[in-house]
């Protein structure tokens, strides 16, 4: 899958506009992955709590 703002060009060949778009894309991707990680940790913690209360 090709990411729309990630280019194969060396960094020194990218225009400022291309670099800004790539940076925006990477920030959004990073925020998404952080949120996903937090949700998975929360789910795991809730499952652990439910499992320990059944003993």
Residue pairs with C-beta under 8 A, 6 or more apart in sequence:
3 25
4 21
4 25
5 18
5 21
5 22
5 24
5 25
5 26
6 22
6 25
7 14
7 18
7 22
9 18
11 19
14 22
